[in-house]
């Protein structure tokens, strides 16, 4: 049996909107095992980044709050910890790579100082030792001129170099869990491939568990062993990566896969999913995907399905009335 690193149970996150609260994450449950890479996919606005911010407990500067559930890291519920206790875990045992490296780094501070401070917060070491750790990690992520990079300001580096710096900072304390939120956004395809290869290398050498948040199904197919598909703040399908791509069950998953450009296809006529992700304050009744689904019936419009096991499948879960087994997750 693989060791469970992270277990999220019935997570619910809400945001204040005027005088009331709206639900952004609705009773989400999943787990991550040691050393695996799991993809969390869906359109913008589906709740992927809010899920990651909830796990890291970084909602304090927003109007959001976790109102239900558990987030267990190696059996310990992170929601029971004080902010001070959480700070000892955040960045050391659990690290996160944010979407935009240029905005995640502090513009007027040299890379050297930012990395040294990040290391010394969690490691009991001198400034010189922290600098060596920073330099070693920059070398580890494939930066050729380490000394010049350390002396640089963020604006003097390319987007790909900044992303490598962010990965080096995230991995400096050898975390057991790495959350990567759209780590290749705004990077060209060559740099994207290098970043993905780097993350695979880190996972293999350190046994790091990675939650990869992305809208790019090509990246998921290349990187992940399992996939969680999110829509309107809910997990609507969960399966092994091969099973999901070759035997998708949920109409939303089928739509996402159909939208991936094929070699030789006419890019002027790419398929799309009609409609858009619903607004949090005006969620439809029943299945949240029903207004966009060509298979929706009266049952779909009246009641929301549970996340259930696909009949005859061991690890394939779906939130849909079309095909399910009477066993809730």
ZAFIRO-865590 format. One record per residue (C-alpha): x, y, z; residue in three letters; residue number from 0. Coordinates in steps of 0.02 Angstrom, whole numbers, plus 50000, padded with zeros to 5 digits. Layout:
N
       X       Y       Z   res     n
       X       Y       Z   Ala   NUM
...
end
This chain:
329
       X       Y       Z   res     n
   50000   50000   50000   Unk     0
   50064   50173   49954   Unk     1
   50081   50301   50092   Unk     2
   49946   50435   50086   Unk     3
   50029   50607   50093   Unk     4
   49875   50717   50075   Unk     5
   49692   50678   50105   Unk     6
   49559   50810   50071   Unk     7
   49387   50768   50140   Unk     8
   49226   50862   50102   Unk     9
   49317   51027   50080   Unk    10
   49204   51178   50063   Unk    11
   49271   51354   50033   Unk    12
   49161   51508   50026   Unk    13
   49189   51689   49976   Unk    14
   49098   51841   50039   Unk    15
   49002   51932   49904   Unk    16
   48914   52089   49967   Unk    17
   48810   52031   50116   Unk    18
   48814   51844   50086   Unk    19
   48934   51702   50049   Unk    20
   48948   51600   49890   Unk    21
   49023   51425   49880   Unk    22
   49179   51412   49772   Unk    23
   49231   51235   49824   Unk    24
   49089   51115   49859   Unk    25
   49126   50960   49965   Unk    26
   49284   50911   49869   Unk    27
   49371   50749   49919   Unk    28
   49529   50669   49851   Unk    29
   49695   50597   49908   Unk    30
   49876   50599   49849   Unk    31
   49998   50456   49877   Unk    32
   50185   50470   49904   Unk    33
   50285   50500   49746   Unk    34
   50140   50516   49623   Unk    35
   50096   50661   49508   Unk    36
   49910   50698   49503   Unk    37
   49832   50821   49382   Unk    38
   49690   50939   49430   Unk    39
   49610   51003   49270   Unk    40
   49464   51110   49214   Unk    41
   49423   51277   49135   Unk    42
   49467   51443   49215   Unk    43
   49345   51480   49356   Unk    44
   49314   51297   49400   Unk    45
   49399   51311   49570   Unk    46
   49571   51235   49540   Unk    47
   49674   51378   49612   Unk    48
   49553   51405   49757   Unk    49
   49576   51221   49800   Unk    50
   49765   51243   49807   Unk    51
   49753   51404   49909   Unk    52
   49636   51315   50030   Unk    53
   49760   51172   50052   Unk    54
   49899   51297   50087   Unk    55
   49783   51400   50198   Unk    56
   49824   51557   50102   Unk    57
   49649   51631   50098   Unk    58
   49685   51754   50239   Unk    59
   49714   51902   50122   Unk    60
   49552   51868   50027   Unk    61
   49368   51865   50073   Unk    62
   49372   51675   50069   Unk    63
   49358   51553   50212   Unk    64
   49352   51364   50233   Unk    65
   49184   51320   50309   Unk    66
   49189   51130   50310   Unk    67
   49299   50978   50287   Unk    68
   49472   50914   50328   Unk    69
   49642   50935   50247   Unk    70
   49752   50797   50317   Unk    71
   49938   50804   50281   Unk    72
   50015   50637   50334   Unk    73
   49866   50612   50449   Unk    74
   49870   50784   50530   Unk    75
   49724   50901   50497   Unk    76
   49799   51066   50437   Unk    77
   49638   51156   50482   Unk    78
   49671   51122   50667   Unk    79
   49840   51211   50663   Unk    80
   49873   51389   50714   Unk    81
   49944   51508   50584   Unk    82
   50114   51496   50668   Unk    83
   50111   51306   50659   Unk    84
   50056   51316   50478   Unk    85
   50204   51428   50437   Unk    86
   50324   51291   50492   Unk    87
   50244   51172   50365   Unk    88
   50216   51295   50223   Unk    89
   50374   51308   50119   Unk    90
   50464   51166   50207   Unk    91
   50354   51011   50200   Unk    92
   50227   51080   50077   Unk    93
   50281   51203   49942   Unk    94
   50189   51290   49803   Unk    95
   50236   51359   49633   Unk    96
   50118   51499   49584   Unk    97
   50050   51539   49411   Unk    98
   50151   51695   49371   Unk    99
   50334   51688   49424   Unk   100
   50363   51871   49379   Unk   101
   50232   51928   49504   Unk   102
   50280   51799   49636   Unk   103
   50457   51866   49652   Unk   104
   50487   52034   49738   Unk   105
   50542   52156   49600   Unk   106
   50662   52269   49699   Unk   107
   50753   52127   49789   Unk   108
   50893   52023   49714   Unk   109
   50863   51837   49688   Unk   110
   51002   51798   49811   Unk   111
   50917   51887   49957   Unk   112
   50746   51814   49918   Unk   113
   50812   51636   49912   Unk   114
   50919   51654   50068   Unk   115
   50771   51722   50166   Unk   116
   50660   51579   50104   Unk   117
   50787   51449   50160   Unk   118
   50825   51527   50330   Unk   119
   50641   51538   50377   Unk   120
   50635   51348   50383   Unk   121
   50815   51291   50404   Unk   122
   50923   51324   50556   Unk   123
   51076   51382   50460   Unk   124
   51191   51531   50434   Unk   125
   51174   51654   50291   Unk   126
   51324   51574   50206   Unk   127
   51248   51400   50220   Unk   128
   51082   51464   50154   Unk   129
   51170   51544   50007   Unk   130
   51255   51379   49966   Unk   131
   51087   51289   49973   Unk   132
   51014   51421   49856   Unk   133
   51159   51405   49735   Unk   134
   51149   51215   49737   Unk   135
   50962   51220   49700   Unk   136
   50985   51342   49556   Unk   137
   51115   51225   49484   Unk   138
   50994   51080   49514   Unk   139
   50857   51162   49410   Unk   140
   50974   51187   49264   Unk   141
   51021   51372   49277   Unk   142
   51192   51387   49192   Unk   143
   51262   51547   49270   Unk   144
   51213   51528   49453   Unk   145
   51315   51673   49522   Unk   146
   51249   51796   49395   Unk   147
   51071   51738   49426   Unk   148
   51090   51760   49614   Unk   149
   51148   51940   49589   Unk   150
   51005   51979   49469   Unk   151
   50839   52064   49498   Unk   152
   50682   51971   49436   Unk   153
   50655   52090   49289   Unk   154
   50829   52046   49223   Unk   155
   50779   51864   49200   Unk   156
   50667   51783   49069   Unk   157
   50500   51705   49116   Unk   158
   50576   51531   49103   Unk   159
   50722   51579   49214   Unk   160
   50605   51656   49343   Unk   161
   50502   51497   49343   Unk   162
   50659   51395   49374   Unk   163
   50703   51510   49518   Unk   164
   50528   51484   49591   Unk   165
   50548   51295   49576   Unk   166
   50720   51306   49658   Unk   167
   50645   51406   49803   Unk   168
   50500   51285   49820   Unk   169
   50617   51134   49824   Unk   170
   50755   51210   49932   Unk   171
   50691   51128   50091   Unk   172
   50651   50961   50005   Unk   173
   50461   50966   50031   Unk   174
   50361   50805   50029   Unk   175
   50218   50888   49933   Unk   176
   50234   51013   49791   Unk   177
   50081   51104   49724   Unk   178
   50114   51175   49551   Unk   179
   49980   51297   49494   Unk   180
   49991   51318   49304   Unk   181
   50183   51311   49310   Unk   182
   50204   51333   49121   Unk   183
   50081   51475   49092   Unk   184
   50148   51609   48972   Unk   185
   50305   51507   48932   Unk   186
   50349   51453   48755   Unk   187
   50335   51269   48713   Unk   188
   50522   51236   48725   Unk   189
   50533   51308   48901   Unk   190
   50371   51218   48948   Unk   191
   50451   51052   48902   Unk   192
   50607   51094   49003   Unk   193
   50503   51141   49157   Unk   194
   50402   50980   49144   Unk   195
   50560   50875   49127   Unk   196
   50631   50966   49278   Unk   197
   50478   50927   49384   Unk   198
   50485   50744   49333   Unk   199
   50669   50740   49383   Unk   200
   50630   50816   49553   Unk   201
   50489   50692   49581   Unk   202
   50597   50541   49538   Unk   203
   50752   50594   49636   Unk   204
   50664   50656   49793   Unk   205
   50505   50552   49795   Unk   206
   50407   50714   49796   Unk   207
   50218   50706   49778   Unk   208
   50155   50835   49652   Unk   209
   49982   50908   49628   Unk   210
   49989   50982   49453   Unk   211
   49853   51111   49419   Unk   212
   49831   51148   49235   Unk   213
   49707   51171   49093   Unk   214
   49828   51088   48971   Unk   215
   49777   50907   48945   Unk   216
   49935   50876   48843   Unk   217
   50039   50914   48997   Unk   218
   49927   50799   49100   Unk   219
   49950   50655   48978   Unk   220
   50138   50678   48985   Unk   221
   50159   50703   49172   Unk   222
   50021   50625   49277   Unk   223
   49970   50453   49339   Unk   224
   49796   50507   49395   Unk   225
   49679   50650   49348   Unk   226
   49546   50748   49442   Unk   227
   49425   50843   49331   Unk   228
   49345   50994   49415   Unk   229
   49192   51092   49363   Unk   230
   49100   51229   49459   Unk   231
   49196   51190   49618   Unk   232
   49160   51003   49612   Unk   233
   49259   50849   49562   Unk   234
   49157   50779   49417   Unk   235
   49273   50638   49364   Unk   236
   49425   50551   49434   Unk   237
   49525   50411   49353   Unk   238
   49697   50346   49305   Unk   239
   49767   50451   49164   Unk   240
   49758   50312   49033   Unk   241
   49580   50269   49082   Unk   242
   49525   50450   49077   Unk   243
   49594   50485   48903   Unk   244
   49537   50324   48823   Unk   245
   49374   50296   48917   Unk   246
   49308   50466   48978   Unk   247
   49135   50455   49053   Unk   248
   49079   50629   49103   Unk   249
   49014   50740   48960   Unk   250
   49123   50883   49024   Unk   251
   49281   50775   49017   Unk   252
   49235   50718   48843   Unk   253
   49214   50900   48792   Unk   254
   49384   50949   48863   Unk   255
   49470   50806   48771   Unk   256
   49379   50847   48609   Unk   257
   49444   51026   48619   Unk   258
   49627   50970   48617   Unk   259
   49699   51013   48443   Unk   260
   49741   50861   48339   Unk   261
   49886   50850   48217   Unk   262
   49824   50902   48046   Unk   263
   49662   50978   48112   Unk   264
   49598   51146   48051   Unk   265
   49642   51266   48192   Unk   266
   49509   51386   48127   Unk   267
   49374   51260   48170   Unk   268
   49424   51189   48338   Unk   269
   49278   51115   48437   Unk   270
   49221   51202   48595   Unk   271
   49103   51171   48740   Unk   272
   48950   51283   48722   Unk   273
   48917   51409   48861   Unk   274
   49030   51452   49007   Unk   275
   49065   51406   49188   Unk   276
   48918   51468   49295   Unk   277
   48935   51618   49409   Unk   278
   48954   51568   49592   Unk   279
   48806   51674   49645   Unk   280
   48684   51602   49517   Unk   281
   48724   51416   49513   Unk   282
   48596   51313   49417   Unk   283
   48492   51184   49509   Unk   284
   48534   51002   49489   Unk   285
   48692   50955   49394   Unk   286
   48797   51111   49372   Unk   287
   48851   51057   49198   Unk   288
   48674   51020   49139   Unk   289
   48645   51190   49052   Unk   290
   48794   51152   48939   Unk   291
   48765   50965   48919   Unk   292
   48686   50890   48763   Unk   293
   48635   50735   48862   Unk   294
   48546   50826   49005   Unk   295
   48376   50757   49057   Unk   296
   48243   50817   49179   Unk   297
   48330   50717   49315   Unk   298
   48491   50814   49285   Unk   299
   48400   50980   49301   Unk   300
   48315   50935   49464   Unk   301
   48446   50847   49570   Unk   302
   48636   50850   49581   Unk   303
   48719   50679   49563   Unk   304
   48843   50612   49690   Unk   305
   49021   50563   49648   Unk   306
   49005   50376   49622   Unk   307
   49107   50230   49558   Unk   308
   49089   50186   49375   Unk   309
   49015   50013   49357   Unk   310
   49151   49883   49331   Unk   311
   49295   50005   49363   Unk   312
   49406   50004   49517   Unk   313
   49470   50183   49521   Unk   314
   49355   50277   49404   Unk   315
   49233   50399   49486   Unk   316
   49103   50508   49403   Unk   317
   48974   50637   49454   Unk   318
   48844   50601   49322   Unk   319
   48680   50505   49303   Unk   320
   48731   50434   49134   Unk   321
   48839   50292   49198   Unk   322
   48869   50251   49379   Unk   323
   48868   50120   49512   Unk   324
   48769   50138   49674   Unk   325
   48920   50168   49783   Unk   326
   48962   50343   49843   Unk   327
   49139   50403   49878   Unk   328
end
